[in-house]
C-alpha cells in the first residue's frame, strides 16, 4: 500500500486529497465537514446530526427520491456519519460512474432545500431514533457518564442531542447551521481509487471551485476544568443485567501519550478499532479478559479509545457476571490496573499488544473505501502524516512507557464510574 497522495487547496478553501489506487475499477469519494456535536450550544444539541439527515432530502437538481435509485442503479453505495468533531458523506462507485457522486456532493454543499414538510418528518424519525437509544442500557449509562465527565466542554451531550432540543429545533435553525458550516473552507474532500489525478482534479475544480467560500466558522472554546475527585453514579432501568462503565480522562489524538495508550489499550482490553469500517480481532488473550471473564467477574469486557480533537475519555465497559456484585467486578478491574502500574510488562507481552494494535489498524486501512476514509479522517484531528506514521509510533512503545501512562491516566481521582442497575426481570 502506497501513501503517495496529491493535496491541493482550491481558491475557495476546499482541501482536496487524491490517491490513485489501480487495484480495482472502484473510486471512493468522501467530503468531510469540520462540524459535529462539539459545535452545538444548549438548545441546539443534535442539530449537526439532523442536518446530516436533511442532506439526503434532495436539491432541485437531485430530488430525494432519485438519489438512492440512481446510486444503486450504478452499483454504488453511500452513507454519512456525524460524530463529536465532524460530519462526513461518502460514495463508493464503479470508477466510470463516480461523476454522479461528485456532482451530488457539489450540489448539496450549497443547494439542499430543507423543505418544511421534510423537517417535520425527520423530527419524528430522529425522536424515534433517540427513543430507541434510550431502551439500551449502555446508551443510558454512557450518556450519564458523558454528561458528568464534561460539565463545561461541549462533548457534554450525545451526538443525537437532547430530547428537549429535538422537539424545539426549527427549520430556520437547521438551515442556518447548514449555511454556517457547510462551506468549502470548512471541508476536506478525499478521493481514492482508479482514476488519473490530473483529470480528477480538473473535474473537482469544475464542480466545486465555483462554490463561494463562507465566513470564518465559529468555534466553541470551553476547556473542561480538571476533575477534583472520583465520581460514582448509577442509572436504573429495565432488564436483568448489571453493567459497569469506568471512564478515565484520555488525551486527544495528537498528544504524544496517545500512542502509548493505544498499546496499553491493546494489552489490557484488546486493541480498539479506530476506523468504523475495520474488522475485529479476538480479545481473549488480553489481560482483562483473562482476569475478569475467565474468572467469572464479568461476562464481557471491552475498552474504548476514541480519536478526538480535544481530550475525551477512555471507557472500560463491563457486563457484570450474574454471580457477582458490581463492587466485586470493579475491584477485580482495579486490581489489574494496579498490577500494570506497579509491575513492568514483559517485552514479549508488549510486542504482542503492539502486534494486535497494528493488525486491527491494518485491517481498517486496506480497501479503497478505507484508504479514502483515512485520508479525510486524519485531517479532521491532525494531518495525513498522523496516519502514515501511526504504526511506527506504536512500534517504539516500551514497557516503561506503558507503566508511565498507566500511572498517569488510570487514577481513580480522575474517573467516573457508572453502574446500570436493572429494576426488573423484564427485558
C-alpha positions as CSV (number, residue, x, y, z in Angstrom):
1,X,0.0,0.0,0.0
2,X,1.5,3.3,-1.0
3,X,0.8,6.5,0.9
4,X,1.6,8.8,-2.1
5,X,-1.1,11.4,-2.3
6,X,-1.8,14.7,-4.0
7,X,-3.0,17.6,-1.8
8,X,-4.4,20.8,-3.3
9,X,-6.3,23.7,-1.7
10,X,-8.8,25.3,-4.1
11,X,-9.3,29.1,-4.3
12,X,-12.4,28.8,-2.1
13,X,-10.5,27.0,0.7
14,X,-11.7,23.4,-0.1
15,X,-8.8,21.0,0.6
16,X,-8.7,18.2,-1.9
17,X,-6.7,15.0,-1.3
18,X,-6.3,12.5,-4.1
19,X,-4.8,9.0,-4.1
20,X,-4.5,6.8,-7.2
21,X,-5.1,3.1,-6.5
22,X,-5.4,0.9,-9.6
23,X,-6.1,-2.4,-7.9
24,X,-9.8,-2.4,-8.8
25,X,-12.1,-0.3,-11.0
26,X,-13.6,1.5,-8.0
27,X,-13.4,5.0,-6.6
28,X,-14.4,6.2,-3.1
29,X,-15.1,9.8,-2.6
30,X,-15.6,11.5,0.8
31,X,-16.5,15.0,1.8
32,X,-15.7,15.9,5.4
33,X,-17.1,18.9,7.2
34,X,-15.5,20.3,10.4
35,X,-18.7,20.3,12.3
36,X,-20.1,17.9,14.9
37,X,-21.9,17.8,18.2
38,X,-18.9,19.7,19.7
39,X,-20.1,22.8,17.8
40,X,-23.6,22.8,19.4
41,X,-24.9,25.1,22.1
42,X,-27.5,24.3,24.7
43,X,-30.9,24.4,23.0
44,X,-29.5,23.2,19.7
45,X,-28.0,19.9,20.6
46,X,-28.4,17.2,17.9
47,X,-28.5,19.8,15.2
48,X,-25.4,18.6,13.3
49,X,-26.8,15.0,13.1
50,X,-30.2,16.4,12.0
51,X,-28.6,18.5,9.2
52,X,-26.8,15.3,8.1
53,X,-30.3,13.7,7.7
54,X,-31.6,16.6,5.8
55,X,-28.7,16.3,3.3
56,X,-30.4,13.2,2.0
57,X,-33.7,15.0,1.3
58,X,-32.6,16.4,-2.0
59,X,-31.9,19.6,-4.0
60,X,-33.7,20.9,-7.1
61,X,-31.2,19.1,-9.3
62,X,-31.2,15.9,-7.3
63,X,-34.7,15.3,-5.8
64,X,-34.7,13.0,-2.8
65,X,-36.4,10.0,-4.4
66,X,-34.0,9.8,-7.2
67,X,-30.8,9.7,-5.3
68,X,-30.9,6.2,-3.8
69,X,-32.2,4.8,-7.0
70,X,-29.5,6.5,-9.1
71,X,-26.6,5.4,-6.9
72,X,-27.9,1.8,-6.5
73,X,-28.6,1.6,-10.3
74,X,-24.9,2.5,-11.0
75,X,-23.8,-0.2,-8.5
76,X,-22.6,2.2,-5.8
77,X,-23.1,2.6,-2.1
78,X,-23.3,5.8,0.0
79,X,-23.8,6.9,3.6
80,X,-23.0,9.6,6.1
81,X,-21.9,9.9,9.7
82,X,-22.0,12.6,12.4
83,X,-19.6,12.5,15.3
84,X,-18.3,14.7,18.1
85,X,-15.9,16.7,15.8
86,X,-17.0,16.1,12.3
87,X,-19.7,15.1,9.7
88,X,-18.8,13.1,6.6
89,X,-20.5,11.9,3.4
90,X,-19.2,9.2,1.1
91,X,-19.9,7.3,-2.1
92,X,-18.1,4.3,-3.4
93,X,-18.8,3.7,-7.0
94,X,-17.6,1.9,-10.1
95,X,-14.8,4.1,-11.4
96,X,-16.7,5.1,-14.6
97,X,-19.7,6.2,-12.6
98,X,-18.0,8.4,-10.0
99,X,-19.1,11.7,-11.7
100,X,-22.6,11.2,-10.3
101,X,-21.2,11.3,-6.7
102,X,-19.0,14.3,-7.4
103,X,-22.0,16.2,-8.9
104,X,-24.2,15.2,-6.0
105,X,-21.8,16.4,-3.3
106,X,-21.0,19.7,-5.1
107,X,-24.8,20.4,-5.4
108,X,-25.7,19.6,-1.8
109,X,-22.8,21.6,-0.4
110,X,-24.9,24.7,-1.2
111,X,-28.3,23.8,-2.6
112,X,-30.1,21.5,-0.1
113,X,-33.7,22.5,0.2
114,X,-34.7,21.9,3.9
115,X,-38.3,21.6,3.0
116,X,-40.6,22.3,6.0
117,X,-42.5,19.0,5.5
118,X,-39.2,17.1,5.3
119,X,-38.0,18.8,8.5
120,X,-41.2,17.8,10.3
121,X,-41.0,14.2,9.0
122,X,-37.3,13.9,10.0
123,X,-38.1,15.3,13.5
124,X,-40.3,12.2,14.0
125,X,-37.6,9.9,12.7
126,X,-34.9,11.4,15.0
127,X,-37.1,11.4,18.1
128,X,-37.9,7.8,17.4
129,X,-34.1,7.1,17.0
130,X,-33.4,8.8,20.3
131,X,-36.2,6.7,22.0
132,X,-34.7,3.6,20.6
133,X,-31.3,4.5,22.1
134,X,-33.0,5.1,25.5
135,X,-34.1,1.5,25.5
136,X,-30.4,0.5,25.5
137,X,-28.8,0.2,29.0
138,X,-25.3,1.1,27.8
139,X,-26.6,4.2,26.0
140,X,-28.3,5.4,29.1
141,X,-25.3,4.7,31.2
142,X,-22.8,6.2,28.7
143,X,-24.9,9.4,28.4
144,X,-25.0,9.9,32.2
145,X,-21.2,9.4,32.3
146,X,-20.5,11.8,29.4
147,X,-22.7,14.4,31.0
148,X,-20.9,14.0,34.3
149,X,-17.4,13.9,32.8
150,X,-18.0,17.1,30.7
151,X,-19.8,19.7,32.7
152,X,-18.3,22.6,30.6
153,X,-16.9,21.3,27.4
154,X,-19.5,20.6,24.6
155,X,-18.5,16.9,24.5
156,X,-21.1,17.0,27.3
157,X,-24.0,15.8,25.1
158,X,-24.6,12.8,22.9
159,X,-24.4,13.3,19.1
160,X,-28.1,12.6,18.7
161,X,-28.9,15.5,21.0
162,X,-31.2,16.0,24.0
163,X,-34.8,15.1,23.6
164,X,-35.9,18.6,24.7
165,X,-34.0,20.2,21.8
166,X,-35.2,17.6,19.2
167,X,-38.7,18.9,19.9
168,X,-37.9,22.6,19.5
169,X,-35.2,23.0,16.8
170,X,-36.8,24.8,13.8
171,X,-36.3,24.7,10.1
172,X,-34.5,28.1,10.3
173,X,-32.1,26.7,13.0
174,X,-31.2,23.8,10.7
175,X,-30.7,25.9,7.6
176,X,-28.6,28.4,9.5
177,X,-26.4,25.6,10.8
178,X,-26.1,24.2,7.3
179,X,-25.1,27.5,5.7
180,X,-22.6,28.3,8.5
181,X,-20.7,25.1,8.5
182,X,-21.3,23.5,5.0
183,X,-18.9,25.8,3.2
184,X,-15.8,24.8,1.2
185,X,-13.3,26.5,3.5
186,X,-14.6,24.2,6.3
187,X,-14.4,21.0,4.3
188,X,-11.9,18.4,3.1
189,X,-12.5,16.2,0.0
190,X,-10.7,12.9,-0.1
191,X,-10.9,10.6,-3.2
192,X,-9.1,7.3,-3.7
193,X,-9.3,4.7,-6.4
194,X,-8.9,4.0,-10.1
195,X,-8.5,7.5,-11.7
196,X,-5.9,9.7,-13.2
197,X,-5.0,12.5,-10.8
198,X,-4.8,15.4,-13.3
199,X,-8.2,14.7,-14.8
200,X,-9.9,14.0,-11.4
201,X,-8.5,17.3,-10.0
202,X,-9.7,19.2,-13.1
203,X,-13.3,17.7,-12.7
204,X,-13.4,18.6,-9.0
205,X,-12.3,22.1,-9.7
206,X,-15.1,22.4,-12.3
207,X,-17.7,21.3,-9.9
208,X,-16.5,22.7,-6.5
209,X,-14.3,25.8,-7.1
210,X,-17.3,27.9,-8.1
211,X,-18.9,27.4,-4.7
212,X,-18.2,30.6,-2.7
213,X,-16.2,30.4,0.5
214,X,-18.1,31.1,3.7
215,X,-17.3,33.4,6.6
216,X,-14.8,32.2,9.2
217,X,-16.5,29.3,11.0
218,X,-17.4,30.0,14.7
219,X,-15.9,27.6,17.3
220,X,-16.9,27.0,20.9
221,X,-13.9,27.1,23.1
222,X,-14.8,25.8,26.5
223,X,-12.0,23.9,28.3
224,X,-13.1,21.3,30.8
225,X,-11.6,22.0,34.2
226,X,-9.6,19.3,35.9
227,X,-11.8,16.7,37.8
228,X,-11.4,17.1,41.5
229,X,-12.1,13.5,42.6
230,X,-13.7,10.2,41.6
231,X,-17.4,10.4,40.8
232,X,-19.7,7.4,41.1
233,X,-23.2,7.3,39.7
234,X,-25.9,4.8,39.0
235,X,-28.7,4.5,36.4
236,X,-31.7,2.4,37.0
237,X,-33.8,0.8,34.2
238,X,-35.5,-2.3,32.9
239,X,-33.7,-5.5,32.3
240,X,-31.9,-8.2,34.3
241,X,-28.3,-7.4,33.5
242,X,-25.9,-5.2,35.5
243,X,-23.4,-3.1,33.6
244,X,-20.3,-1.1,34.6
245,X,-18.7,1.7,32.7
246,X,-15.4,3.1,34.1
247,X,-14.3,6.2,32.2
248,X,-10.9,7.8,32.6
249,X,-9.6,11.1,31.2
250,X,-7.9,10.5,27.8
251,X,-5.7,12.8,25.7
252,X,-6.6,14.0,22.2
253,X,-5.2,12.1,19.2
254,X,-2.2,14.4,18.6
255,X,-0.9,14.1,22.2
256,X,2.3,12.1,22.4
257,X,0.8,9.8,25.0
258,X,-2.0,8.7,22.7
259,X,0.2,6.1,21.0
260,X,1.5,4.5,24.3
261,X,-2.1,4.4,25.5
262,X,-3.2,2.7,22.3
263,X,-0.7,-0.1,23.1
264,X,-1.9,-0.2,26.7
265,X,-5.5,-0.5,25.5
266,X,-4.4,-3.5,23.4
267,X,-2.7,-5.1,26.3
268,X,-5.5,-4.6,28.8
269,X,-8.7,-5.0,26.8
270,X,-7.8,-5.8,23.2
271,X,-7.0,-3.2,20.6
272,X,-9.7,-0.6,19.9
273,X,-10.8,-0.2,16.3
274,X,-10.2,3.5,15.4
275,X,-11.9,3.0,12.0
276,X,-15.7,2.4,11.7
277,X,-15.1,0.1,8.8
278,X,-12.3,-2.1,10.2
279,X,-12.5,-5.7,11.1
280,X,-12.4,-7.2,14.6
281,X,-9.9,-9.5,16.2
282,X,-10.2,-11.7,19.3
283,X,-9.6,-10.1,22.7
284,X,-9.4,-13.3,24.6
285,X,-5.6,-13.0,25.1
286,X,-6.0,-9.6,26.8
287,X,-5.2,-9.2,30.5
288,X,-8.7,-8.1,31.5
289,X,-10.4,-10.9,29.6
290,X,-8.3,-13.5,31.3
291,X,-8.6,-11.8,34.8
292,X,-12.3,-10.9,34.6
293,X,-14.1,-13.0,32.1
294,X,-12.2,-16.3,32.5
295,X,-12.5,-15.9,36.3
296,X,-16.2,-15.0,36.1
297,X,-16.2,-11.5,37.4
298,X,-17.6,-10.3,34.1
299,X,-19.5,-11.8,31.2
300,X,-17.7,-9.4,28.8
301,X,-15.1,-6.7,28.9
302,X,-14.2,-4.1,26.3
303,X,-12.1,-0.9,26.2
304,X,-12.7,2.1,24.0
305,X,-10.0,4.5,22.7
306,X,-11.5,7.4,20.7
307,X,-9.8,9.7,18.3
308,X,-10.8,13.3,19.1
309,X,-9.6,16.9,18.7
310,X,-9.9,17.7,22.4
311,X,-9.3,15.4,25.3
312,X,-12.1,12.8,25.8
313,X,-12.5,9.7,27.9
314,X,-11.3,6.1,27.7
315,X,-14.0,3.7,28.9
316,X,-13.9,0.2,30.1
317,X,-17.4,-1.4,29.5
318,X,-18.2,-4.5,31.6
319,X,-21.2,-6.8,31.8
320,X,-21.2,-7.9,35.4
321,X,-21.4,-11.7,36.0
322,X,-24.7,-12.7,37.4
323,X,-23.0,-14.3,40.5
324,X,-21.0,-11.1,41.2
325,X,-21.8,-7.7,42.6
326,X,-20.7,-4.6,40.6
327,X,-18.4,-3.8,43.6
328,X,-16.6,-7.2,43.2
329,X,-16.2,-6.7,39.4
330,X,-14.9,-3.1,39.9
331,X,-12.4,-4.4,42.5
332,X,-11.1,-7.0,40.1
333,X,-10.7,-4.4,37.4
334,X,-8.8,-2.1,39.8
335,X,-6.5,-5.0,40.8
336,X,-5.5,-5.5,37.2
337,X,-4.9,-1.7,36.7
338,X,-2.8,-1.6,39.8
339,X,-0.7,-4.6,38.5
340,X,0.1,-2.8,35.3
341,X,1.1,0.3,37.3
342,X,3.3,-1.5,39.7
343,X,5.0,-4.2,37.6
344,X,6.7,-3.7,34.2
345,X,5.0,-5.8,31.5
346,X,7.4,-8.1,29.7
347,X,8.8,-7.1,26.3
348,X,7.1,-10.1,24.9
349,X,3.7,-9.1,26.1
350,X,4.2,-5.5,24.8
351,X,5.3,-6.9,21.5
352,X,2.1,-9.0,21.3
353,X,0.0,-6.0,22.2
354,X,1.7,-3.8,19.6
355,X,1.2,-6.6,17.0
356,X,-2.6,-6.7,17.8
357,X,-2.9,-2.9,17.6
358,X,-1.1,-2.9,14.3
359,X,-3.2,-5.7,13.0
360,X,-6.5,-4.1,13.7
361,X,-5.2,-0.8,12.3
362,X,-4.1,-2.6,9.1
363,X,-7.5,-4.4,8.7
364,X,-9.2,-0.9,8.8
365,X,-6.8,0.6,6.2
366,X,-6.7,-1.9,3.3
367,X,-9.6,-1.5,0.8
368,X,-10.2,1.6,-1.3
369,X,-13.1,2.9,0.8
370,X,-10.9,2.6,3.9
371,X,-8.0,4.4,2.3
372,X,-10.2,7.3,1.2
373,X,-11.7,7.3,4.7
374,X,-8.4,7.7,6.4
375,X,-7.2,10.5,4.2
376,X,-10.0,12.8,5.2
377,X,-10.5,11.4,8.8
378,X,-6.9,12.1,9.7
379,X,-7.3,15.7,8.5
380,X,-10.2,16.2,11.0
381,X,-8.0,15.9,14.1
382,X,-4.4,16.1,12.7
383,X,-2.9,15.6,9.3
384,X,-2.4,12.6,6.9
385,X,1.1,12.2,8.5
386,X,-0.6,11.0,11.7
387,X,-2.0,8.1,9.7
388,X,1.2,7.2,7.8
389,X,3.4,7.4,11.0
390,X,1.0,5.7,13.3
391,X,2.4,2.1,13.0
392,X,6.0,3.4,13.5
393,X,4.9,5.2,16.7
394,X,3.3,2.1,18.1
395,X,6.4,0.1,17.4
396,X,8.5,2.4,19.6
397,X,6.4,1.9,22.8
398,X,8.4,0.4,25.6
399,X,7.3,-1.4,28.9
400,X,8.5,1.7,30.8
401,X,6.2,3.9,28.7
402,X,3.3,1.6,29.3
403,X,3.8,1.8,33.1
404,X,4.2,5.6,32.9
405,X,0.9,6.2,31.1
406,X,-0.9,3.7,33.2
407,X,0.1,5.6,36.3
408,X,-0.6,9.0,34.8
409,X,-4.1,8.3,33.3
410,X,-5.7,5.5,35.3
411,X,-6.1,7.4,38.5
412,X,-9.3,7.0,40.5
413,X,-9.4,10.7,41.2
414,X,-10.0,11.5,37.5
415,X,-12.5,8.8,36.7
416,X,-16.3,8.5,36.5
417,X,-17.7,5.1,37.5
418,X,-21.2,4.3,36.3
419,X,-23.4,1.3,37.2
420,X,-26.5,0.3,35.4
421,X,-28.9,-1.3,37.9
422,X,-31.7,-3.4,36.5
423,X,-35.0,-2.8,38.2
424,X,-37.0,-5.8,36.9
425,X,-36.7,-9.2,35.3
426,X,-38.5,-7.9,32.2
427,X,-36.2,-7.2,29.3
